[in-house]
Amino acid sequence: GTAQLVCDQCAFSANSGIYQDAVIVENGARAEFSRSTWTREDLSSSAAQVAVDVRDEGTVQLTDVAVFGSMRCRVFLQTRQSASAGVRGLEARSLEHLEYLVYQVSGVLLTLTDVHVHDALPSAFAEGSSPIIDVRGDSAEVRSLHVERATVASWVLSSSADRVLVEGMVARDLLVGARPSVSSLISVFGGHGEVSDVLVERCVFGSVCTVQERGVLSLRRVRLYDSDTYGLAYVTDAVTGRLLMADGLVARCNITSTAMEAAANTEAHFSDVTFRENNFSNGGNGFSAAGTSRASLRNATFVNNIGYSVLFAAYSESRANVSDTVVRGNVGQVPGLPVPTSTLLLAGTSAVLVVRDSTFENNEDDVTVSASTQSSIDLVDTVLSGNVVSPTSSTINVRNSARLRMVRVTLR
């Protein structure tokens, strides 16, 4: 209960021997490691499980720590059973044979500050389905997380904690996941998450954030450039999951699915987002709501994007609202891309799409507005100007008991 271990400028390495865990902090004890290095090179026998294992109300603080080389153990830092851990200044470079950098199996509080992971070899994080950081306890806070030049099997950070906070994340030159539909940089499985100030450059991955299993996520200030991505953010595979996303910029990306989506029975709200010069190479959507979901898009800008099948859509009994949005110079059908037809605004069967105070100018599609079976579209205080449609189609297509209501709409 009162035991204390202090290590300053220590080097931990092992070239032989077998042990289950390198350091155990338990039964209310406290350990501090500062200016220390950790590596386990050339371990020929069976691997250890955990380098630093904190449990049974133990507490550990790591400050200015380096982890590198062949870490032949499953986890570097693990907490469980009402334990807590704090990290300030962790550099993990050229890692091999490591499944998790940090694994909060359970515990009271985990805080990570100034964590840098770079140049990881494929044997670290790329095998199995382990994220780099996995949090499952009461609370976790991550500030200033940099991950560069690595292959990751599933997620950079996965959370099923009651509460997770991520402030400041940089991801560069990453390949994340073999299944891009689930390979987010950050995934929230239940609980509440707050993520802000994210920069992504030159990555191949699913989406910046995914909300699953009744999770609730607030996502703010995202910048995504020059990447191959499934989309920006989703609520998916969830019941009553909820996403609030504000202040995003996506530019010069190859988008292979829907950029912003609410899946069935979920809720998603996006505001202050800009999509510029992106290629929807697989005929995806810009913004959509699926069966019985609720979604909104406010103060958005879509400029010079190509290849989408539907830019804004409400499908099968969902409801979507678009307001204060500018859509200009986008081209749905592009030679060589797999888009049979493209539509700017679509309401599917029994869906409701409401568009207010928005402008659609100089876009090229087969159809500008399409309302299908028993759906409803409201256009209010909206301008449709200079849009080019297919010679065999029409600007507005309303069919099969659908309803279109226009109030103060300009068509030219």
C-alpha positions in Angstrom: 0.0 0.0 0.0 2.9 2.4 0.7 5.5 0.8 -1.5 7.2 3.1 -4.0 9.7 2.5 -6.8 11.6 5.4 -8.5 13.7 4.8 -11.6 15.6 7.7 -13.2 17.7 7.3 -16.3 17.3 3.5 -16.3 17.7 1.2 -19.2 15.5 -1.9 -19.4 16.5 -4.6 -21.8 16.7 -8.4 -21.9 18.7 -10.7 -24.2 17.7 -13.9 -22.5 15.4 -15.3 -19.9 11.7 -15.8 -19.5 9.3 -13.8 -17.4 5.6 -13.1 -17.5 5.9 -9.3 -16.8 8.9 -7.1 -16.5 7.5 -4.7 -13.9 4.4 -5.2 -11.7 2.9 -2.3 -9.7 0.1 -3.6 -7.5 -1.7 -3.4 -4.2 -1.8 0.4 -4.0 2.0 0.8 -4.7 3.4 3.7 -6.8 6.1 3.6 -9.4 7.8 6.4 -11.3 10.0 6.0 -14.4 11.8 9.0 -15.9 14.3 9.4 -18.7 14.3 5.7 -19.2 14.6 3.4 -22.2 13.0 0.0 -22.9 14.0 -2.6 -25.4 14.0 -6.4 -25.6 16.3 -7.4 -28.4 17.2 -10.9 -29.6 14.9 -12.7 -27.1 15.1 -16.3 -28.3 12.7 -17.9 -25.9 9.0 -17.3 -25.3 7.9 -13.7 -24.9 6.8 -11.8 -21.9 3.2 -10.6 -21.7 3.6 -7.1 -20.4 6.5 -4.7 -19.8 4.8 -2.5 -17.2 1.7 -4.1 -15.6 -0.3 -1.9 -13.2 -3.1 -3.5 -11.2 -5.0 -3.6 -7.9 -5.1 0.1 -7.3 -1.4 0.6 -8.3 -0.2 3.8 -9.9 2.5 4.4 -12.4 4.0 7.6 -13.9 6.2 7.5 -17.0 8.1 10.7 -18.0 10.3 11.1 -21.0 10.5 7.4 -21.8 11.8 5.8 -25.0 10.6 2.4 -26.3 12.3 0.9 -29.3 13.4 -2.1 -31.2 12.2 -5.7 -30.8 9.7 -5.5 -27.9 8.9 -9.2 -27.7 5.9 -8.8 -25.5 2.2 -8.2 -26.1 1.8 -4.9 -24.3 4.2 -2.2 -23.2 1.9 -0.5 -20.6 -1.2 -2.2 -19.2 -3.6 -1.1 -16.4 -6.4 -3.1 -14.8 -8.3 -3.6 -11.5 -8.8 0.0 -10.4 -5.2 1.0 -11.4 -4.2 4.3 -12.9 -1.3 5.4 -15.1 0.1 8.6 -16.5 2.5 9.1 -19.4 4.2 12.4 -20.3 6.6 12.1 -23.1 6.8 8.7 -24.8 8.7 8.0 -27.9 8.1 4.6 -29.6 10.3 4.0 -32.6 11.2 1.2 -34.9 9.0 -1.2 -32.9 8.8 -4.9 -33.6 6.6 -7.7 -32.1 4.3 -5.5 -30.0 0.5 -5.8 -30.1 -0.5 -2.9 -27.9 1.6 0.1 -26.9 -1.0 1.0 -24.2 -3.8 -1.3 -23.0 -6.3 -0.1 -20.4 -8.0 -3.4 -19.6 -9.8 -1.6 -16.8 -8.9 1.1 -14.4 -9.7 4.4 -13.0 -7.8 6.9 -15.1 -5.3 6.8 -17.9 -3.6 10.0 -19.1 -1.2 10.1 -22.1 0.6 13.3 -23.2 3.1 13.8 -25.9 3.2 10.3 -27.3 5.1 9.8 -30.6 5.0 6.5 -32.5 6.9 6.3 -35.8 8.6 3.8 -38.1 6.9 0.7 -36.7 7.7 -2.5 -38.5 4.9 -4.7 -39.8 5.2 -7.1 -36.9 4.1 -4.3 -34.6 0.4 -3.4 -34.7 -0.2 -4.9 -38.1 -1.0 -8.5 -37.1 -4.3 -9.5 -35.5 -6.8 -6.8 -34.6 -5.0 -4.9 -31.8 -5.0 -1.1 -31.9 -2.0 0.9 -30.8 -3.9 2.3 -27.9 -6.9 0.4 -26.4 -8.9 2.0 -23.5 -11.7 0.2 -21.7 -11.8 1.6 -18.2 -13.5 4.5 -16.5 -11.7 7.3 -18.1 -8.8 8.1 -20.5 -7.3 11.3 -21.7 -4.9 11.5 -24.7 -3.2 14.8 -25.6 -0.8 15.3 -28.4 -0.6 11.9 -30.1 1.6 11.6 -33.2 1.7 8.4 -35.3 3.8 8.3 -38.5 5.0 5.7 -40.9 3.3 2.6 -39.6 1.0 -0.2 -40.6 -1.9 -0.8 -38.2 -4.3 -3.8 -38.3 -7.4 -2.1 -37.0 -7.4 1.3 -35.2 -4.8 3.7 -33.9 -7.0 4.3 -30.9 -10.0 2.2 -29.8 -12.2 3.2 -26.9 -15.0 1.4 -25.0 -14.2 3.5 -21.9 -17.0 5.3 -20.2 -15.3 8.6 -21.2 -12.4 9.3 -23.6 -10.8 12.6 -24.5 -8.4 13.1 -27.4 -6.9 16.5 -27.9 -4.4 16.9 -30.7 -3.6 14.0 -33.0 -1.3 13.9 -36.1 -1.4 10.9 -38.4 1.0 10.7 -41.4 1.9 8.0 -43.9 -0.2 5.3 -42.2 -1.8 2.1 -43.7 -4.7 1.3 -41.4 -6.6 -2.0 -41.7 -7.4 -4.6 -44.3 -11.2 -3.8 -43.9 -11.6 -0.1 -44.6 -15.2 -0.1 -43.6 -14.1 -0.5 -39.9 -10.5 0.7 -39.9 -10.9 4.1 -38.4 -8.1 6.1 -36.9 -10.3 6.4 -33.8 -13.2 4.1 -32.9 -15.7 4.7 -30.1 -17.5 1.5 -29.0 -20.1 2.8 -26.5 -19.3 5.5 -23.9 -18.7 9.1 -24.5 -15.9 10.5 -26.6 -14.5 13.9 -27.4 -11.9 14.3 -30.2 -10.5 17.5 -31.4 -7.6 19.0 -33.4 -6.8 16.1 -35.8 -4.5 16.4 -38.8 -4.2 13.5 -41.3 -1.9 13.5 -44.3 -1.0 10.8 -46.8 -2.8 8.0 -45.1 -4.7 4.9 -46.4 -7.5 4.1 -43.9 -11.2 3.8 -43.3 -12.4 7.0 -41.7 -11.1 9.5 -39.1 -13.7 8.4 -36.5 -16.3 5.7 -36.3 -19.1 5.5 -33.6 -20.4 2.0 -32.8 -22.5 0.3 -30.2 -24.5 3.2 -28.6 -21.4 5.4 -28.5 -21.7 9.2 -28.4 -18.9 11.2 -30.0 -18.1 14.9 -30.4 -15.5 15.5 -33.2 -14.1 19.0 -33.8 -11.4 20.6 -36.0 -10.3 17.9 -38.4 -8.0 18.5 -41.4 -7.6 15.6 -43.9 -5.3 15.9 -46.9 -4.0 13.8 -49.7 -5.3 10.5 -48.4 -7.1 7.4 -49.6 -10.1 7.1 -47.3 -13.5 5.5 -46.9 -14.8 8.8 -45.6 -14.6 11.4 -42.9 -16.8 10.1 -40.0 -19.6 7.6 -39.4 -22.2 6.4 -37.0 -22.4 2.7 -38.0 -23.5 -0.7 -36.7 -25.1 1.1 -33.8 -28.4 1.5 -32.0 -29.0 5.1 -30.8 -25.4 6.0 -31.6 -24.8 9.7 -31.9 -22.1 11.8 -33.7 -21.6 15.6 -33.5 -19.0 16.8 -36.0 -17.9 20.4 -36.4 -15.2 22.2 -38.4 -13.7 19.8 -40.9 -11.7 20.2 -44.1 -11.1 17.4 -46.6 -9.0 18.2 -49.6 -7.4 16.3 -52.5 -8.5 12.9 -51.2 -9.6 9.7 -52.9 -12.9 8.9 -51.2 -14.2 5.3 -51.7 -17.5 5.4 -49.9 -19.8 7.9 -48.2 -17.9 10.8 -46.7 -20.4 11.5 -43.9 -23.0 9.0 -42.8 -25.6 8.1 -40.2 -26.5 4.4 -40.4 -29.9 2.9 -39.5 -31.3 4.0 -36.1 -28.5 6.5 -35.4 -28.0 10.2 -35.4 -25.3 12.4 -36.9 -24.9 16.1 -37.2 -22.2 17.8 -39.3 -21.4 21.6 -39.4 -18.8 23.9 -40.8 -17.2 21.3 -43.1 -15.5 21.8 -46.5 -14.8 19.3 -49.2 -12.5 20.5 -51.9 -11.0 18.8 -55.0 -11.8 15.2 -53.9 -12.3 12.2 -56.1 -15.1 9.9 -55.1 -13.5 7.1 -57.0 -16.1 4.3 -56.2 -19.2 6.4 -56.7 -19.8 7.1 -53.1 -21.9 9.8 -51.4 -21.0 13.1 -49.9 -23.6 13.1 -47.0 -26.3 10.5 -46.3 -28.8 9.2 -43.8 -29.8 5.6 -43.9 -32.9 3.7 -42.7 -34.8 5.6 -39.9 -31.7 7.6 -39.0 -31.6 11.4 -38.4 -28.8 13.5 -39.9 -28.1 17.2 -40.6 -25.5 19.1 -42.5 -25.1 22.9 -41.8 -22.7 25.5 -43.2 -21.0 23.1 -45.6 -19.0 23.8 -48.8 -18.5 21.3 -51.6 -16.3 22.7 -54.4 -14.8 20.9 -57.4 -15.3 17.4 -56.3 -15.8 14.6 -58.8 -17.2 11.0 -59.2 -19.9 10.9 -56.6 -23.2 9.0 -57.3 -25.3 11.1 -54.9 -24.0 14.2 -53.2 -26.7 14.6 -50.5 -29.1 11.7 -49.8 -31.8 10.6 -47.4 -32.6 6.9 -47.8 -35.4 4.6 -46.6 -37.5 6.3 -43.9 -34.6 8.5 -42.8 -34.7 12.3 -42.3 -31.9 14.6 -43.4 -31.6 18.4 -43.2 -29.2 20.5 -45.2 -28.8 24.3 -44.5 -26.6 27.2 -45.2 -24.6 25.2 -47.7 -22.8 26.0 -51.0 -22.3 23.4 -53.7 -20.3 24.6 -56.7 -18.4 23.2 -59.6 -18.9 19.5 -58.8 -19.1 16.8 -61.5 -20.8 13.5 -60.7 -20.1 11.5 -63.9 -16.4 11.5 -65.0 -15.1 9.3 -67.8 -13.3 6.2 -66.4 -15.0 6.3 -63.0 -17.7 3.7 -62.1 -20.7 6.1 -61.7 -23.6 5.1 -64.0 -25.7 8.1 -62.9 -25.2 11.0 -60.5 -27.6 13.1 -58.5 -27.1 16.2 -56.4 -30.1 15.8 -54.0 -31.9 12.5 -53.5 -34.7 11.3 -51.3 -35.2 7.5 -51.2 -38.3 5.5 -50.3 -40.4 7.2 -47.6 -37.5 9.5 -46.7 -37.6 13.2 -45.9 -35.0 15.7 -47.2 -35.2 19.3 -46.3 -32.8 21.9 -47.9 -32.8 25.5 -46.7 -30.8 28.7 -47.4 -28.4 26.9 -49.8 -26.9 27.4 -53.2 -26.2 24.8 -55.9 -24.3 26.3 -58.9 -22.5 25.0 -62.0 -22.6 21.3 -61.1 -22.8 18.5 -63.7 -25.1 15.6 -63.0 -27.8 13.4 -64.5 -30.4 14.8 -62.2 -30.3 17.8 -59.9 -33.2 16.8 -57.6 -34.7 13.3 -57.4 -37.6 12.2 -55.1 -38.6 8.5 -55.3 -41.4 6.4 -53.9 -43.5 8.2 -51.2 -40.5 10.4 -50.3 -40.6 14.2 -49.6 -38.2 17.0 -50.5 -38.5 20.6 -49.3 -36.5 23.3 -50.9 -36.7 26.6 -49.1 -34.8 29.8 -49.8 -32.5 27.9 -52.2 -30.8 28.7 -55.5 -30.3 26.2 -58.3 -28.2 28.0 -60.9 -26.3 26.9 -64.0 -26.4 23.2 -63.2 -26.0 20.9 -66.2 -28.0 17.7 -66.4 -28.1 14.7 -68.8 -29.8 15.4 -72.1 -32.0 12.3 -71.5 -33.0 13.3 -68.0 -34.5 16.3 -66.2 -33.4 18.8 -63.6 -36.1 17.7 -61.2 -37.5 14.2 -61.1 -40.5 13.4 -58.8 -42.2 10.0 -59.1 -44.3 7.3 -57.5 -46.3 9.4 -55.0 -43.4 11.5 -54.0 -43.8 15.1 -52.9 -41.7 18.2 -53.7 -42.3 21.5 -52.0 -40.5 24.6 -53.2 -40.6 27.9 -51.3 -38.7 31.0 -52.6 -36.6 28.8 -54.9 -34.6 30.3 -57.8 -34.1 28.1 -60.9 -31.9 29.4 -63.6 
